[in-house]
Amino acid sequence: MSQFQCPECGYRYDEERGEPHQGYAAGTAWEALPDDFACPDCAVRVKADFEEVPGA
């Protein structure tokens, strides 16, 4: 499973953990998130801005 990081605040979306507070269960793949997914910590960046974390 991969992780994707917000370049604004450093928040990481971890596919293994999901984001239950946003309604995304553990195991939810990055590709399954909607295109308008916004960073839950800073709300400044959207999915297209996130960068995959190598080796995470």
PDB file of N, CA, C, O and CB in Angstrom:
ATOM      1  N   MET A   1       0.850  -1.178   0.000  1.00  0.00           N
ATOM      2  CA  MET A   1       0.000   0.000   0.000  1.00  0.00           C
ATOM      3  C   MET A   1       0.896   1.242   0.000  1.00  0.00           C
ATOM      4  O   MET A   1       2.008   1.226   0.526  1.00  0.00           O
ATOM      5  CB  MET A   1      -0.967  -0.002   1.230  1.00  0.00           C
ATOM      6  N   SER A   2       0.392   2.295  -0.591  1.00  0.00           N
ATOM      7  CA  SER A   2       1.174   3.515  -0.775  1.00  0.00           C
ATOM      8  C   SER A   2       0.695   4.630   0.142  1.00  0.00           C
ATOM      9  O   SER A   2      -0.374   4.556   0.749  1.00  0.00           O
ATOM     10  CB  SER A   2       1.106   3.971  -2.224  1.00  0.00           C
ATOM     11  N   GLN A   3       1.534   5.680   0.221  1.00  0.00           N
ATOM     12  CA  GLN A   3       1.187   6.887   0.951  1.00  0.00           C
ATOM     13  C   GLN A   3       1.373   8.070   0.008  1.00  0.00           C
ATOM     14  O   GLN A   3       2.238   8.061  -0.867  1.00  0.00           O
ATOM     15  CB  GLN A   3       2.056   7.045   2.247  1.00  0.00           C
ATOM     16  N   PHE A   4       0.535   9.092   0.210  1.00  0.00           N
ATOM     17  CA  PHE A   4       0.585  10.294  -0.609  1.00  0.00           C
ATOM     18  C   PHE A   4       0.595  11.490   0.321  1.00  0.00           C
ATOM     19  O   PHE A   4      -0.193  11.553   1.266  1.00  0.00           O
ATOM     20  CB  PHE A   4      -0.615  10.361  -1.605  1.00  0.00           C
ATOM     21  N   GLN A   5       1.494  12.452   0.058  1.00  0.00           N
ATOM     22  CA  GLN A   5       1.720  13.558   0.983  1.00  0.00           C
ATOM     23  C   GLN A   5       1.286  14.900   0.409  1.00  0.00           C
ATOM     24  O   GLN A   5       1.503  15.197  -0.766  1.00  0.00           O
ATOM     25  CB  GLN A   5       3.177  13.618   1.361  1.00  0.00           C
ATOM     26  N   CYS A   6       0.673  15.694   1.262  1.00  0.00           N
ATOM     27  CA  CYS A   6       0.291  17.066   0.913  1.00  0.00           C
ATOM     28  C   CYS A   6       1.549  17.930   0.934  1.00  0.00           C
ATOM     29  O   CYS A   6       2.260  17.945   1.939  1.00  0.00           O
ATOM     30  CB  CYS A   6      -0.799  17.629   1.902  1.00  0.00           C
ATOM     31  N   PRO A   7       1.841  18.646  -0.146  1.00  0.00           N
ATOM     32  CA  PRO A   7       3.037  19.476  -0.166  1.00  0.00           C
ATOM     33  C   PRO A   7       2.911  20.749   0.670  1.00  0.00           C
ATOM     34  O   PRO A   7       3.909  21.420   0.931  1.00  0.00           O
ATOM     35  CB  PRO A   7       3.365  19.841  -1.578  1.00  0.00           C
ATOM     36  N   GLU A   8       1.709  21.077   1.083  1.00  0.00           N
ATOM     37  CA  GLU A   8       1.482  22.286   1.876  1.00  0.00           C
ATOM     38  C   GLU A   8       1.792  22.064   3.355  1.00  0.00           C
ATOM     39  O   GLU A   8       2.533  22.836   3.964  1.00  0.00           O
ATOM     40  CB  GLU A   8       0.039  22.754   1.715  1.00  0.00           C
ATOM     41  N   CYS A   9       1.211  20.990   3.935  1.00  0.00           N
ATOM     42  CA  CYS A   9       1.321  20.813   5.389  1.00  0.00           C
ATOM     43  C   CYS A   9       1.996  19.505   5.806  1.00  0.00           C
ATOM     44  O   CYS A   9       2.300  19.317   6.984  1.00  0.00           O
ATOM     45  CB  CYS A   9      -0.047  20.875   6.004  1.00  0.00           C
ATOM     46  N   GLY A  10       2.232  18.604   4.854  1.00  0.00           N
ATOM     47  CA  GLY A  10       2.903  17.353   5.193  1.00  0.00           C
ATOM     48  C   GLY A  10       1.976  16.219   5.581  1.00  0.00           C
ATOM     49  O   GLY A  10       2.446  15.120   5.876  1.00  0.00           O
ATOM     50  N   TYR A  11       0.663  16.454   5.589  1.00  0.00           N
ATOM     51  CA  TYR A  11      -0.291  15.380   5.880  1.00  0.00           C
ATOM     52  C   TYR A  11      -0.059  14.236   4.897  1.00  0.00           C
ATOM     53  O   TYR A  11       0.208  14.466   3.718  1.00  0.00           O
ATOM     54  CB  TYR A  11      -1.769  15.895   5.795  1.00  0.00           C
ATOM     55  N   ARG A  12      -0.162  13.007   5.389  1.00  0.00           N
ATOM     56  CA  ARG A  12      -0.013  11.830   4.526  1.00  0.00           C
ATOM     57  C   ARG A  12      -1.293  11.017   4.517  1.00  0.00           C
ATOM     58  O   ARG A  12      -1.840  10.670   5.563  1.00  0.00           O
ATOM     59  CB  ARG A  12       1.166  10.957   4.991  1.00  0.00           C
ATOM     60  N   TYR A  13      -1.759  10.722   3.312  1.00  0.00           N
ATOM     61  CA  TYR A  13      -2.852   9.769   3.160  1.00  0.00           C
ATOM     62  C   TYR A  13      -2.214   8.414   3.009  1.00  0.00           C
ATOM     63  O   TYR A  13      -1.446   8.182   2.075  1.00  0.00           O
ATOM     64  CB  TYR A  13      -3.781  10.113   1.938  1.00  0.00           C
ATOM     65  N   ASP A  14      -2.527   7.513   3.923  1.00  0.00           N
ATOM     66  CA  ASP A  14      -1.995   6.160   3.925  1.00  0.00           C
ATOM     67  C   ASP A  14      -3.118   5.219   3.491  1.00  0.00           C
ATOM     68  O   ASP A  14      -4.128   5.093   4.185  1.00  0.00           O
ATOM     69  CB  ASP A  14      -1.428   5.767   5.339  1.00  0.00           C
ATOM     70  N   GLU A  15      -2.945   4.565   2.355  1.00  0.00           N
ATOM     71  CA  GLU A  15      -3.985   3.670   1.845  1.00  0.00           C
ATOM     72  C   GLU A  15      -4.337   2.582   2.855  1.00  0.00           C
ATOM     73  O   GLU A  15      -5.492   2.165   2.940  1.00  0.00           O
ATOM     74  CB  GLU A  15      -3.537   3.032   0.533  1.00  0.00           C
ATOM     75  N   GLU A  16      -3.370   2.130   3.604  1.00  0.00           N
ATOM     76  CA  GLU A  16      -3.612   1.070   4.588  1.00  0.00           C
ATOM     77  C   GLU A  16      -4.562   1.533   5.692  1.00  0.00           C
ATOM     78  O   GLU A  16      -5.409   0.764   6.146  1.00  0.00           O
ATOM     79  CB  GLU A  16      -2.288   0.607   5.201  1.00  0.00           C
ATOM     80  N   ARG A  17      -4.422   2.786   6.123  1.00  0.00           N
ATOM     81  CA  ARG A  17      -5.258   3.322   7.206  1.00  0.00           C
ATOM     82  C   ARG A  17      -6.528   3.990   6.709  1.00  0.00           C
ATOM     83  O   ARG A  17      -7.519   4.055   7.435  1.00  0.00           O
ATOM     84  CB  ARG A  17      -4.469   4.308   8.018  1.00  0.00           C
ATOM     85  N   GLY A  18      -6.508   4.489   5.474  1.00  0.00           N
ATOM     86  CA  GLY A  18      -7.638   5.251   4.958  1.00  0.00           C
ATOM     87  C   GLY A  18      -7.760   6.583   5.683  1.00  0.00           C
ATOM     88  O   GLY A  18      -6.786   7.082   6.248  1.00  0.00           O
ATOM     89  N   GLU A  19      -8.943   7.148   5.664  1.00  0.00           N
ATOM     90  CA  GLU A  19      -9.215   8.400   6.387  1.00  0.00           C
ATOM     91  C   GLU A  19     -10.650   8.313   6.900  1.00  0.00           C
ATOM     92  O   GLU A  19     -11.558   8.934   6.345  1.00  0.00           O
ATOM     93  CB  GLU A  19      -9.004   9.681   5.459  1.00  0.00           C
ATOM     94  N   PRO A  20     -10.847   7.520   7.988  1.00  0.00           N
ATOM     95  CA  PRO A  20     -12.204   7.264   8.485  1.00  0.00           C
ATOM     96  C   PRO A  20     -13.024   8.517   8.791  1.00  0.00           C
ATOM     97  O   PRO A  20     -14.243   8.509   8.623  1.00  0.00           O
ATOM     98  CB  PRO A  20     -12.122   6.436   9.715  1.00  0.00           C
ATOM     99  N   HIS A  21     -12.375   9.584   9.235  1.00  0.00           N
ATOM    100  CA  HIS A  21     -13.103  10.814   9.569  1.00  0.00           C
ATOM    101  C   HIS A  21     -13.686  11.478   8.323  1.00  0.00           C
ATOM    102  O   HIS A  21     -14.617  12.278   8.416  1.00  0.00           O
ATOM    103  CB  HIS A  21     -12.179  11.795  10.297  1.00  0.00           C
ATOM    104  N   GLN A  22     -13.134  11.143   7.164  1.00  0.00           N
ATOM    105  CA  GLN A  22     -13.635  11.682   5.898  1.00  0.00           C
ATOM    106  C   GLN A  22     -14.508  10.669   5.166  1.00  0.00           C
ATOM    107  O   GLN A  22     -15.024  10.955   4.085  1.00  0.00           O
ATOM    108  CB  GLN A  22     -12.471  12.107   5.006  1.00  0.00           C
ATOM    109  N   GLY A  23     -14.674   9.474   5.760  1.00  0.00           N
ATOM    110  CA  GLY A  23     -15.526   8.455   5.165  1.00  0.00           C
ATOM    111  C   GLY A  23     -14.807   7.456   4.270  1.00  0.00           C
ATOM    112  O   GLY A  23     -15.450   6.741   3.502  1.00  0.00           O
ATOM    113  N   TYR A  24     -13.474   7.398   4.361  1.00  0.00           N
ATOM    114  CA  TYR A  24     -12.688   6.469   3.545  1.00  0.00           C
ATOM    115  C   TYR A  24     -12.105   5.387   4.447  1.00  0.00           C
ATOM    116  O   TYR A  24     -11.208   5.644   5.250  1.00  0.00           O
ATOM    117  CB  TYR A  24     -11.555   7.218   2.774  1.00  0.00           C
ATOM    118  N   ALA A  25     -12.627   4.182   4.301  1.00  0.00           N
ATOM    119  CA  ALA A  25     -12.241   3.064   5.156  1.00  0.00           C
ATOM    120  C   ALA A  25     -10.800   2.646   4.924  1.00  0.00           C
ATOM    121  O   ALA A  25     -10.217   2.930   3.878  1.00  0.00           O
ATOM    122  CB  ALA A  25     -13.160   1.885   4.921  1.00  0.00           C
ATOM    123  N   ALA A  26     -10.235   1.969   5.911  1.00  0.00           N
ATOM    124  CA  ALA A  26      -8.896   1.393   5.772  1.00  0.00           C
ATOM    125  C   ALA A  26      -8.870   0.533   4.522  1.00  0.00           C
ATOM    126  O   ALA A  26      -9.805  -0.220   4.249  1.00  0.00           O
ATOM    127  CB  ALA A  26      -8.500   0.557   7.031  1.00  0.00           C
ATOM    128  N   GLY A  27      -7.782   0.653   3.762  1.00  0.00           N
ATOM    129  CA  GLY A  27      -7.643  -0.119   2.531  1.00  0.00           C
ATOM    130  C   GLY A  27      -8.155   0.598   1.295  1.00  0.00           C
ATOM    131  O   GLY A  27      -8.082   0.053   0.194  1.00  0.00           O
ATOM    132  N   THR A  28      -8.678   1.822   1.456  1.00  0.00           N
ATOM    133  CA  THR A  28      -9.167   2.572   0.303  1.00  0.00           C
ATOM    134  C   THR A  28      -7.987   3.068  -0.521  1.00  0.00           C
ATOM    135  O   THR A  28      -7.151   3.830  -0.036  1.00  0.00           O
ATOM    136  CB  THR A  28     -10.057   3.758   0.752  1.00  0.00           C
ATOM    137  N   ALA A  29      -7.932   2.632  -1.758  1.00  0.00           N
ATOM    138  CA  ALA A  29      -6.834   3.016  -2.662  1.00  0.00           C
ATOM    139  C   ALA A  29      -6.910   4.491  -3.021  1.00  0.00           C
ATOM    140  O   ALA A  29      -7.994   5.071  -3.072  1.00  0.00           O
ATOM    141  CB  ALA A  29      -6.865   2.166  -3.943  1.00  0.00           C
ATOM    142  N   TRP A  30      -5.772   5.082  -3.264  1.00  0.00           N
ATOM    143  CA  TRP A  30      -5.674   6.482  -3.669  1.00  0.00           C
ATOM    144  C   TRP A  30      -6.528   6.744  -4.912  1.00  0.00           C
ATOM    145  O   TRP A  30      -7.204   7.768  -5.009  1.00  0.00           O
ATOM    146  CB  TRP A  30      -4.205   6.862  -3.939  1.00  0.00           C
ATOM    147  N   GLU A  31      -6.487   5.811  -5.850  1.00  0.00           N
ATOM    148  CA  GLU A  31      -7.233   5.957  -7.099  1.00  0.00           C
ATOM    149  C   GLU A  31      -8.741   5.985  -6.866  1.00  0.00           C
ATOM    150  O   GLU A  31      -9.486   6.510  -7.694  1.00  0.00           O
ATOM    151  CB  GLU A  31      -6.881   4.827  -8.050  1.00  0.00           C
ATOM    152  N   ALA A  32      -9.195   5.422  -5.743  1.00  0.00           N
ATOM    153  CA  ALA A  32     -10.622   5.377  -5.436  1.00  0.00           C
ATOM    154  C   ALA A  32     -11.139   6.682  -4.828  1.00  0.00           C
ATOM    155  O   ALA A  32     -12.349   6.895  -4.754  1.00  0.00           O
ATOM    156  CB  ALA A  32     -10.905   4.233  -4.491  1.00  0.00           C
ATOM    157  N   LEU A  33     -10.228   7.554  -4.393  1.00  0.00           N
ATOM    158  CA  LEU A  33     -10.656   8.832  -3.825  1.00  0.00           C
ATOM    159  C   LEU A  33     -11.154   9.735  -4.948  1.00  0.00           C
ATOM    160  O   LEU A  33     -10.650   9.659  -6.068  1.00  0.00           O
ATOM    161  CB  LEU A  33      -9.494   9.514  -3.041  1.00  0.00           C
ATOM    162  N   PRO A  34     -12.133  10.586  -4.667  1.00  0.00           N
ATOM    163  CA  PRO A  34     -12.632  11.483  -5.707  1.00  0.00           C
ATOM    164  C   PRO A  34     -11.579  12.513  -6.103  1.00  0.00           C
ATOM    165  O   PRO A  34     -10.691  12.836  -5.314  1.00  0.00           O
ATOM    166  CB  PRO A  34     -13.902  12.190  -5.234  1.00  0.00           C
ATOM    167  N   ASP A  35     -11.681  13.019  -7.313  1.00  0.00           N
ATOM    168  CA  ASP A  35     -10.722  14.016  -7.796  1.00  0.00           C
ATOM    169  C   ASP A  35     -10.731  15.295  -6.976  1.00  0.00           C
ATOM    170  O   ASP A  35      -9.739  16.024  -6.954  1.00  0.00           O
ATOM    171  CB  ASP A  35     -11.009  14.346  -9.232  1.00  0.00           C
ATOM    172  N   ASP A  36     -11.839  15.574  -6.302  1.00  0.00           N
ATOM    173  CA  ASP A  36     -11.915  16.797  -5.489  1.00  0.00           C
ATOM    174  C   ASP A  36     -11.533  16.558  -4.023  1.00  0.00           C
ATOM    175  O   ASP A  36     -11.796  17.401  -3.165  1.00  0.00           O
ATOM    176  CB  ASP A  36     -13.321  17.375  -5.557  1.00  0.00           C
ATOM    177  N   PHE A  37     -10.905  15.394  -3.739  1.00  0.00           N
ATOM    178  CA  PHE A  37     -10.414  15.121  -2.382  1.00  0.00           C
ATOM    179  C   PHE A  37      -9.469  16.245  -1.977  1.00  0.00           C
ATOM    180  O   PHE A  37      -8.503  16.536  -2.682  1.00  0.00           O
ATOM    181  CB  PHE A  37      -9.692  13.729  -2.303  1.00  0.00           C
ATOM    182  N   ALA A  38      -9.749  16.872  -0.847  1.00  0.00           N
ATOM    183  CA  ALA A  38      -8.916  17.959  -0.330  1.00  0.00           C
ATOM    184  C   ALA A  38      -8.198  17.488   0.924  1.00  0.00           C
ATOM    185  O   ALA A  38      -8.699  16.626   1.646  1.00  0.00           O
ATOM    186  CB  ALA A  38      -9.766  19.223  -0.032  1.00  0.00           C
ATOM    187  N   CYS A  39      -7.036  18.048   1.182  1.00  0.00           N
ATOM    188  CA  CYS A  39      -6.271  17.697   2.375  1.00  0.00           C
ATOM    189  C   CYS A  39      -7.137  17.944   3.610  1.00  0.00           C
ATOM    190  O   CYS A  39      -7.615  19.061   3.808  1.00  0.00           O
ATOM    191  CB  CYS A  39      -4.944  18.516   2.451  1.00  0.00           C
ATOM    192  N   PRO A  40      -7.349  16.920   4.445  1.00  0.00           N
ATOM    193  CA  PRO A  40      -8.185  17.107   5.631  1.00  0.00           C
ATOM    194  C   PRO A  40      -7.537  17.962   6.710  1.00  0.00           C
ATOM    195  O   PRO A  40      -8.227  18.422   7.619  1.00  0.00           O
ATOM    196  CB  PRO A  40      -8.536  15.777   6.209  1.00  0.00           C
ATOM    197  N   ASP A  41      -6.228  18.187   6.632  1.00  0.00           N
ATOM    198  CA  ASP A  41      -5.557  19.008   7.649  1.00  0.00           C
ATOM    199  C   ASP A  41      -5.537  20.485   7.290  1.00  0.00           C
ATOM    200  O   ASP A  41      -5.847  21.330   8.130  1.00  0.00           O
ATOM    201  CB  ASP A  41      -4.141  18.524   7.852  1.00  0.00           C
ATOM    202  N   CYS A  42      -5.172  20.808   6.041  1.00  0.00           N
ATOM    203  CA  CYS A  42      -5.037  22.225   5.690  1.00  0.00           C
ATOM    204  C   CYS A  42      -6.101  22.717   4.716  1.00  0.00           C
ATOM    205  O   CYS A  42      -6.332  23.922   4.618  1.00  0.00           O
ATOM    206  CB  CYS A  42      -3.680  22.470   5.101  1.00  0.00           C
ATOM    207  N   ALA A  43      -6.753  21.805   3.991  1.00  0.00           N
ATOM    208  CA  ALA A  43      -7.796  22.131   3.013  1.00  0.00           C
ATOM    209  C   ALA A  43      -7.304  23.077   1.913  1.00  0.00           C
ATOM    210  O   ALA A  43      -8.116  23.668   1.201  1.00  0.00           O
ATOM    211  CB  ALA A  43      -8.985  22.754   3.720  1.00  0.00           C
ATOM    212  N   VAL A  44      -5.998  23.224   1.770  1.00  0.00           N
ATOM    213  CA  VAL A  44      -5.432  24.103   0.754  1.00  0.00           C
ATOM    214  C   VAL A  44      -5.169  23.339  -0.536  1.00  0.00           C
ATOM    215  O   VAL A  44      -5.363  23.869  -1.630  1.00  0.00           O
ATOM    216  CB  VAL A  44      -4.138  24.746   1.262  1.00  0.00           C
ATOM    217  N   ARG A  45      -4.731  22.105  -0.404  1.00  0.00           N
ATOM    218  CA  ARG A  45      -4.345  21.302  -1.559  1.00  0.00           C
ATOM    219  C   ARG A  45      -5.379  20.232  -1.878  1.00  0.00           C
ATOM    220  O   ARG A  45      -6.064  19.721  -0.992  1.00  0.00           O
ATOM    221  CB  ARG A  45      -2.995  20.655  -1.319  1.00  0.00           C
ATOM    222  N   VAL A  46      -5.476  19.906  -3.167  1.00  0.00           N
ATOM    223  CA  VAL A  46      -6.387  18.857  -3.614  1.00  0.00           C
ATOM    224  C   VAL A  46      -5.583  17.657  -4.106  1.00  0.00           C
ATOM    225  O   VAL A  46      -4.358  17.713  -4.206  1.00  0.00           O
ATOM    226  CB  VAL A  46      -7.326  19.381  -4.730  1.00  0.00           C
ATOM    227  N   LYS A  47      -6.284  16.585  -4.406  1.00  0.00           N
ATOM    228  CA  LYS A  47      -5.667  15.311  -4.769  1.00  0.00           C
ATOM    229  C   LYS A  47      -4.559  15.454  -5.809  1.00  0.00           C
ATOM    230  O   LYS A  47      -3.511  14.823  -5.674  1.00  0.00           O
ATOM    231  CB  LYS A  47      -6.718  14.370  -5.286  1.00  0.00           C
ATOM    232  N   ALA A  48      -4.763  16.256  -6.827  1.00  0.00           N
ATOM    233  CA  ALA A  48      -3.780  16.407  -7.904  1.00  0.00           C
ATOM    234  C   ALA A  48      -2.449  16.974  -7.404  1.00  0.00           C
ATOM    235  O   ALA A  48      -1.417  16.782  -8.048  1.00  0.00           O
ATOM    236  CB  ALA A  48      -4.340  17.308  -8.995  1.00  0.00           C
ATOM    237  N   ASP A  49      -2.462  17.665  -6.273  1.00  0.00           N
ATOM    238  CA  ASP A  49      -1.247  18.274  -5.730  1.00  0.00           C
ATOM    239  C   ASP A  49      -0.421  17.312  -4.879  1.00  0.00           C
ATOM    240  O   ASP A  49       0.767  17.547  -4.657  1.00  0.00           O
ATOM    241  CB  ASP A  49      -1.609  19.481  -4.907  1.00  0.00           C
ATOM    242  N   PHE A  50      -1.035  16.237  -4.403  1.00  0.00           N
ATOM    243  CA  PHE A  50      -0.344  15.296  -3.520  1.00  0.00           C
ATOM    244  C   PHE A  50       0.762  14.565  -4.280  1.00  0.00           C
ATOM    245  O   PHE A  50       0.675  14.361  -5.491  1.00  0.00           O
ATOM    246  CB  PHE A  50      -1.342  14.281  -2.919  1.00  0.00           C
ATOM    247  N   GLU A  51       1.784  14.183  -3.555  1.00  0.00           N
ATOM    248  CA  GLU A  51       2.917  13.452  -4.135  1.00  0.00           C
ATOM    249  C   GLU A  51       3.050  12.108  -3.448  1.00  0.00           C
ATOM    250  O   GLU A  51       2.927  12.007  -2.228  1.00  0.00           O
ATOM    251  CB  GLU A  51       4.236  14.261  -4.003  1.00  0.00           C
ATOM    252  N   GLU A  52       3.305  11.061  -4.248  1.00  0.00           N
ATOM    253  CA  GLU A  52       3.497   9.744  -3.668  1.00  0.00           C
ATOM    254  C   GLU A  52       4.801   9.727  -2.890  1.00  0.00           C
ATOM    255  O   GLU A  52       5.813  10.261  -3.344  1.00  0.00           O
ATOM    256  CB  GLU A  52       3.493   8.651  -4.758  1.00  0.00           C
ATOM    257  N   VAL A  53       4.770   9.114  -1.720  1.00  0.00           N
ATOM    258  CA  VAL A  53       5.950   9.014  -0.864  1.00  0.00           C
ATOM    259  C   VAL A  53       6.693   7.734  -1.240  1.00  0.00           C
ATOM    260  O   VAL A  53       6.184   6.637  -1.009  1.00  0.00           O
ATOM    261  CB  VAL A  53       5.558   9.020   0.663  1.00  0.00           C
ATOM    262  N   PRO A  54       7.885   7.858  -1.814  1.00  0.00           N
ATOM    263  CA  PRO A  54       8.620   6.656  -2.213  1.00  0.00           C
ATOM    264  C   PRO A  54       9.040   5.819  -1.002  1.00  0.00           C
ATOM    265  O   PRO A  54       9.513   6.348   0.003  1.00  0.00           O
ATOM    266  CB  PRO A  54       9.853   7.043  -3.030  1.00  0.00           C
ATOM    267  N   GLY A  55       8.858   4.522  -1.120  1.00  0.00           N
ATOM    268  CA  GLY A  55       9.286   3.611  -0.066  1.00  0.00           C
ATOM    269  C   GLY A  55       8.445   3.609   1.185  1.00  0.00           C
ATOM    270  O   GLY A  55       8.789   2.951   2.167  1.00  0.00           O
ATOM    271  N   ALA A  56       7.345   4.338   1.163  1.00  0.00           N
ATOM    272  CA  ALA A  56       6.496   4.390   2.371  1.00  0.00           C
ATOM    273  C   ALA A  56       5.577   3.206   2.457  1.00  0.00           C
ATOM    274  O   ALA A  56       4.801   3.094   3.405  1.00  0.00           O
ATOM    275  CB  ALA A  56       5.674   5.663   2.398  1.00  0.00           C
TER     276      ALA A  56
END
